[in-house]
């Protein structure tokens, strides 16, 4: 169970690209729970029934992903590639949205009755609306994309960092909006977020709204030849309202 619900964790990548993180997460969950099938005698009947339904024969072993994995990608070609990749790996393509990952939540509409992304709730201590449904965010957001003034005017209603110039701050805020209390975050970020004076406000936001589990500095060559940007991995957990 997850948060007293009989389901697998809900995972999302709001800048999914061609779907790399989605596919690796899908493979990890499938392989882990298939290995666990040897423990059938230790399970309650309803848990075993769910596992039998989620993990069909090997040809449809990722059937569960259609209700538990979400992706958003602004680029049409990359978003289409993500859908195709998920289909080729078994399933999970129904909740990939080719839209801006920073849109308001009511823009993410499909015919899937389990569309957890199209949901808005009161943010409580955090003064903007949230989604608050996802257990896990895994992502590699676009770095240093400048936000034009017209876009700033639009997103100020949705983000407290709507007037800032850097895309990373908006994506970090979006992760907070997406996660439920105690939800977990694993994300690749430029190292400048963690050590430059101009981005102190981002660090203060992280310290206020998240429990930092680890920051892992990566070698500068990690993502060559695609980028020379020095990056780090951030692992964090969303605080509860009472902790805030």
Residue, then its C-alpha position, 0 to 999 in steps of 0.5 A: x500500500x502507498x499512503x493507505x491506498x492499495x496501489x503502486x507509487x505514482x511517478x512523474x517527470x515534468x520534462x520527460x524528453x524522450x522518456x528515459x527516466x519513465x522507462x527506467x522507472x517502469x523497468x525497475x518497478x516491474x523487475x523488482x516486483x516480479x522478483x518478489x513473486x516468490x513471496x506469494x504465501x506471505x501476502x494478503x489476498x487483495x495484494x496478490x490479486x492486484x499484483x496478478x492484475x498489474x503484471x500480466x504475462x511477459x508480453x504485457x508485464x508493464x500494464x500497471x504503468x498506464x495508471x501510475x506513470x506520468x510524463x510531460x514534454x513541451x517539445x512535440x518530437x520528444x513528446x511523441x518519441x516518449x509515447x512511442x518508447x513507452x508503447x515499445x516497452x509495454x505500456x504507460x503511454x496514456x499519461x504522457x502530455x505534449x504540453x508545457x511542464x509549467x502549465x496550470x494543472x487544469x490544462x492536463x486533460x485526457x480521457x483516462x479516468x485515473x488522470x491524477x495530474x488534472x487535480x488542484x488543491x489548496x496549498x495550505x502554508x504554501x500560498x499557491x494551488x498544488x496538485x499534491x498527488x504524486x509519490x515520486x518526481x524523477x527529472x532532468x529539467x531544462x537549464x537556464x532557460x530565460x523567462x520572457x516578460x509575457x510568460x512571467x505575467x501569466x505564471x505569476x498566478x501559479x508560481x511564487x517564483x513567477x517573476x524570476x528569470x531562471x527556469x530551474x526555480x520554476x521547475x523546483x516549485x512545480x515539483x513541490x506542487x506535484x508531490x504529496x506530503x512526504x513525496x520524494x524527489x530525485x533530480x539533476x540540477x546545475x551545480x550553480x543552484x547550490x553555491x551562487x549568491x544569485x540563487x540563494x532564494x532557491x536554496x532557501x525555498x528547498x530548505x523551507x519546503x523539503x527535507x534534503x536527503x543528499x546532494x551529489x556533485x557529478x564530474x564535469x564530463x558526466x553529460x558530455x558531449x551534450x553539455x559542459x554544465x557542472x551538475x549535481x543530483x538532488x534527493x529530497x522529501x517534501x515536508x508535511x504542512x505540520x512540519x512547515 
